[in-house]
Amino acid sequence: MATINYLTRIEFDDGAISRLPSLLAELGVKRPLIATDKGLVATGIVEKVLALFETRPVVFDGTPANPTEDAVLAAYEIFKSENCDGIVGLGGGSSLDLAKAVRLLSGHPGPLAQYTAVAGGASRIHGKICPMIAVPTTSGTGSEVGRAAVIITAEGRKLGILSGFMLPSIALCDPELTYGLPPFLTAATGMDALSHCLETYMAPSVNPPAEAIALDGLKRGLPALRTAVKEGQNRDARWNMMMAALEGAMAFQKGLGAVHALTHPLGAIRELNLHHGTLNAVLTPAVLRFNRQAIGKKWDVLAEMLGGVPDEAIAQLNKEIGMPSGLEAMGVTQAMMEKVSGEALKDHCHGTNPRLATQEEYLEIMRDSR
């Protein structure tokens, strides 16, 4: 039997950000907290958003590249002290995930570890939490329509908090917000989106709608990513990349796999603070090779769509758009790989890979990605 669930309200259009104040009012939010990061503040986008309001919202701009429980708690203290009644996640996946975690705390006591998927936390999460609008400024994580927040908990583990209640009340998607994204971040976040489409398509659970959405995301994203990296102001490319990111996350209902089981603990390595999408890009070719024997005819579907042997096609795309040559070039050591290989077995994405990896096989995937 297949259990299929979809999703939340999505407002998608060029210029859609202008509707943010009215959508908050529709949700009954009078004093929102905007959760973002200092890098986005420096671009001027945050000020552009604040200028839409008659009364300027409260801002938390301390989101780190890989959101931590400490940052979530700092944002929640502002939320409480300023008597906020709703939250806007504005930025890439880190800001959106941090906002989701703040929203969780608006109706639940800490610490966050008790709500993680690996701790069976979904049963502890309820819907008595504040409204949230997610506004992505990258085309990557799709967190705006995802039911997860991935946070480095106080224990130092990067873990997913998953629940249907974690879905934002509204996803407000404006491709124009991505026009100024530099080429490397366009590439890295774009590979995040494509890895979601690939992994969800390969996941073994029965969900034909999700598979169709994942394939449409690939169909849109593959040509759009190449164009967006070269032509950041290309309207069609930016529109299709944001849609591909959205679709990759809509297909999360099928589950992810070994790429993400590895990138989550790799992203938790504090001394490296590695970008999630870049890690996904580097690991995807090796995971495709690992999965080949388990995915049957899906390999041929991917070969036709990618225009060649899937793992080779993704490796070539990585090279074209300037992704790192491998994990070693990103500073990942053999000792780090050995630790991560064990952590991957505990990740919530491990169980939905089409071929379950052992610790040694995870280690070999990383060695293959050096």
C-alpha positions in Angstrom: 0.0 0.0 0.0 1.2 3.5 -0.8 0.6 6.4 1.5 1.0 9.7 -0.4 0.8 13.1 1.2 1.0 16.6 -0.5 1.9 19.5 0.7 1.4 23.2 1.5 0.3 26.4 -0.2 2.8 27.8 -2.8 2.7 31.3 -4.3 5.2 31.3 -7.2 5.8 34.2 -9.6 8.3 36.9 -10.6 7.8 39.8 -8.2 5.8 37.6 -5.7 7.8 39.1 -2.8 5.6 42.2 -2.9 2.8 40.1 -1.5 4.6 39.2 1.7 2.9 41.8 4.0 -0.6 40.9 2.8 0.1 37.2 3.1 1.3 37.7 6.7 -1.9 39.6 7.4 -3.9 36.8 5.9 -2.3 34.4 8.4 -3.1 36.8 11.2 0.6 37.7 11.8 1.0 41.2 13.2 4.6 41.1 14.4 6.8 38.7 12.4 10.4 37.8 13.0 12.4 37.7 9.8 15.2 35.0 10.1 18.0 35.5 7.6 21.8 35.8 7.4 24.4 38.5 7.3 25.4 37.6 3.7 21.9 38.3 2.4 21.8 41.5 4.4 24.9 42.6 2.6 23.2 42.0 -0.8 20.5 44.5 -0.1 17.7 42.0 -0.4 16.7 42.1 3.2 16.4 45.9 3.1 14.3 45.5 0.0 11.9 43.2 1.9 11.8 45.3 5.0 10.8 48.3 2.8 7.6 46.6 1.9 6.2 47.0 5.5 4.7 50.1 7.1 6.1 48.9 10.4 9.5 47.3 10.0 9.6 43.7 11.3 12.2 42.4 13.8 15.2 40.8 12.1 17.5 38.0 13.2 20.5 37.8 10.8 22.7 35.4 12.7 22.0 32.2 10.7 25.2 30.2 10.1 26.0 28.3 6.9 25.0 25.1 8.7 22.3 26.1 11.2 23.0 25.2 14.8 20.8 24.8 17.9 22.7 27.7 19.5 21.6 30.0 16.6 18.1 28.7 16.8 17.9 29.5 20.5 19.3 33.0 19.9 16.7 33.7 17.3 14.0 32.3 19.6 15.0 34.6 22.4 14.5 37.6 20.1 11.1 36.0 18.9 10.0 35.9 22.6 11.4 39.2 23.8 9.9 41.1 20.8 6.5 39.4 21.3 6.5 38.1 17.7 3.6 36.0 16.5 4.9 34.6 13.3 8.1 34.0 11.4 9.5 34.5 7.9 12.4 32.5 6.8 14.3 34.6 4.2 17.3 33.1 2.5 18.8 29.8 1.5 18.0 26.5 3.1 19.9 27.4 6.3 17.7 30.4 7.1 14.6 28.5 6.2 15.6 25.5 8.4 16.5 27.8 11.3 13.1 29.5 10.9 11.4 26.2 11.0 13.2 25.3 14.2 12.3 28.6 15.8 8.7 28.0 14.8 8.8 24.5 16.5 10.0 26.1 19.7 7.1 28.5 19.6 4.9 25.6 20.7 7.4 23.0 22.1 10.0 23.0 24.8 13.7 22.3 24.0 16.1 20.7 23.4 15.8 20.0 19.7 17.3 16.5 19.8 14.1 15.0 21.1 12.3 16.0 17.9 14.8 14.5 15.5 13.7 11.7 13.2 16.4 9.3 14.5 14.9 9.8 18.0 11.4 9.1 16.9 10.6 12.8 17.3 7.7 13.2 14.9 5.2 11.8 17.4 6.2 14.7 19.8 5.5 17.4 17.3 2.0 19.1 17.1 0.5 21.9 15.1 0.1 24.4 17.9 2.9 26.6 16.5 3.1 30.0 15.0 2.5 30.7 11.3 5.5 30.7 8.9 6.2 32.0 5.4 9.3 30.6 3.7 10.9 32.9 1.1 13.8 31.2 -0.7 16.6 33.3 -2.2 18.4 30.4 -3.7 17.3 27.5 -6.0 18.6 24.6 -4.1 17.2 23.0 -0.9 13.5 23.4 -1.6 13.1 23.7 2.2 10.2 26.1 1.5 8.1 23.0 0.7 10.0 20.5 2.8 8.7 18.9 6.1 12.2 18.8 7.6 14.6 21.2 9.3 18.2 20.0 9.4 20.0 21.4 12.4 23.3 20.8 14.1 22.0 19.9 17.6 23.7 20.8 20.9 25.4 17.3 20.7 27.1 18.3 17.5 25.1 16.0 15.1 23.5 17.3 12.0 20.0 15.8 12.2 16.6 16.2 10.5 13.5 17.1 12.4 10.6 15.8 10.2 6.9 16.3 10.5 4.0 17.4 8.4 3.6 20.2 10.9 7.0 21.6 10.0 5.8 22.5 6.5 5.7 26.3 6.2 2.2 27.8 6.1 3.0 29.4 2.8 6.0 29.1 0.4 6.5 32.4 -1.3 8.7 31.8 -4.3 10.1 34.8 -6.3 12.7 33.8 -8.9 13.8 37.5 -9.1 15.4 37.2 -5.7 18.0 34.8 -7.2 19.2 37.1 -10.0 22.1 38.4 -8.0 23.3 35.0 -6.8 27.0 34.6 -7.9 28.0 31.8 -10.3 29.5 29.4 -7.7 26.5 29.6 -5.3 24.2 29.3 -8.3 26.0 26.1 -9.2 26.3 24.7 -5.7 22.6 25.3 -4.8 21.5 24.1 -8.2 23.3 20.8 -7.7 21.5 20.5 -4.4 18.2 20.7 -6.3 19.3 18.2 -8.9 20.6 15.8 -6.3 17.2 15.9 -4.6 15.5 15.0 -7.9 17.9 12.2 -8.6 17.8 10.7 -5.1 14.0 10.9 -4.7 13.5 9.3 -8.2 15.8 6.4 -7.2 14.3 5.9 -3.8 12.4 2.6 -3.7 9.1 3.6 -2.1 5.9 3.6 -4.2 5.0 7.2 -5.1 4.5 7.7 -8.9 3.4 11.4 -8.5 6.7 12.1 -6.7 8.7 10.3 -9.3 7.0 12.3 -12.1 7.7 15.5 -10.2 11.3 14.6 -9.7 11.8 13.8 -13.4 10.2 17.1 -14.3 12.6 18.9 -12.0 15.5 17.2 -13.7 14.1 18.1 -17.1 13.9 21.8 -16.1 17.0 22.0 -14.0 19.6 20.4 -16.1 19.6 23.0 -19.0 18.6 25.9 -16.7 21.5 25.3 -14.3 24.1 25.6 -17.1 22.4 28.8 -18.3 21.9 30.4 -14.9 25.6 29.9 -14.0 26.7 31.7 -17.1 23.8 34.2 -17.3 22.7 35.1 -13.8 20.0 37.5 -15.1 18.4 35.0 -17.4 14.7 35.1 -16.5 13.7 31.7 -17.9 16.7 29.9 -16.4 16.1 31.4 -12.9 12.4 30.6 -13.1 13.1 27.0 -14.1 15.8 26.6 -11.5 13.5 27.8 -8.7 10.8 25.4 -10.0 13.3 22.5 -10.1 14.3 23.2 -6.5 10.7 23.3 -5.5 9.9 20.0 -7.3 13.0 18.3 -5.8 11.7 19.0 -2.4 8.1 18.1 -3.3 9.4 14.7 -4.2 11.0 14.3 -0.7 7.9 12.4 0.2 9.6 9.4 -1.4 12.7 9.8 0.7 16.3 10.7 -0.1 19.3 8.4 0.1 23.1 7.8 0.5 24.1 11.2 -0.8 22.3 12.9 2.0 23.1 10.3 4.6 26.7 11.3 4.0 26.4 15.0 3.5 24.5 15.6 6.7 27.4 14.3 9.0 30.0 15.9 6.6 28.2 19.2 7.0 28.4 18.8 10.8 32.2 19.0 10.7 32.7 22.3 12.5 36.2 23.1 11.4 35.2 22.8 7.7 31.7 24.2 7.6 31.1 22.7 4.2 28.3 23.8 1.8 25.6 21.2 1.6 24.9 21.5 -2.2 28.6 21.3 -3.0 28.9 18.1 -1.0 25.9 16.7 -2.8 27.5 17.5 -6.2 30.8 15.8 -5.3 29.1 12.7 -3.9 26.4 12.1 -6.4 28.5 10.4 -9.2 29.8 7.7 -6.7 26.3 7.1 -5.2 24.9 6.7 -8.7 27.5 4.0 -9.4 26.7 2.4 -6.1 23.0 2.4 -6.8 23.1 1.2 -10.4 22.5 -2.5 -9.6 19.5 -1.7 -7.5 17.5 0.7 -9.6 16.9 -1.4 -12.8 15.3 0.5 -15.7 15.5 3.8 -13.8 19.2 3.8 -14.8 18.2 3.8 -18.5 15.6 6.6 -17.9 18.3 8.7 -16.2 20.8 8.0 -19.0 18.3 9.2 -21.6 17.5 12.3 -19.6 21.1 13.1 -18.8 22.4 12.4 -22.3 24.9 9.8 -21.3 26.0 7.4 -18.5 24.4 9.0 -15.4 27.4 9.1 -13.1 29.7 10.3 -15.9 27.2 12.9 -17.0 26.9 14.4 -13.5 30.7 14.3 -13.1 31.0 16.3 -16.4 28.3 18.8 -15.3 30.2 19.3 -12.0 33.3 20.1 -13.9 31.5 22.5 -16.3 30.0 24.5 -13.5 33.0 24.7 -11.3 32.3 22.3 -8.5 35.3 21.0 -6.4 37.3 18.1 -7.8 36.5 15.9 -4.7 36.3 15.7 -0.9 40.0 16.0 -0.4 40.0 19.4 -2.2 37.4 20.5 0.3 39.6 19.5 3.3 38.0 16.2 4.2 40.6 13.8 5.7 40.6 10.0 5.9 40.0 10.2 9.6 36.9 12.4 9.0 35.6 9.9 6.4 35.9 7.1 8.8 33.9 8.9 11.4 31.3 10.0 8.9 30.8 6.5 7.5 29.5 5.4 10.9 27.3 8.5 11.4 25.7 7.9 7.9 24.2 4.7 9.2 22.3 6.6 11.8 21.0 9.3 9.4 17.3 9.3 8.5 18.1 9.2 4.8 20.1 6.0 5.1 17.0 3.7 5.1 15.5 5.1 1.9 18.4 4.5 -0.4 17.6 1.8 -3.0 20.6 -0.2 -1.9 21.4 -0.1 1.8 25.1 0.6 2.4 27.3 -0.8 5.1 29.8 1.4 7.0 32.6 0.1 4.7 30.6 0.8 1.6 29.9 4.4 2.8 33.6 4.8 3.3 34.3 3.4 -0.2 31.8 5.9 -1.7 33.7 8.8 0.0 37.0 7.3 -1.2 35.5 7.2 -4.7 34.6 10.8 -4.3 38.1 12.0 -3.3 
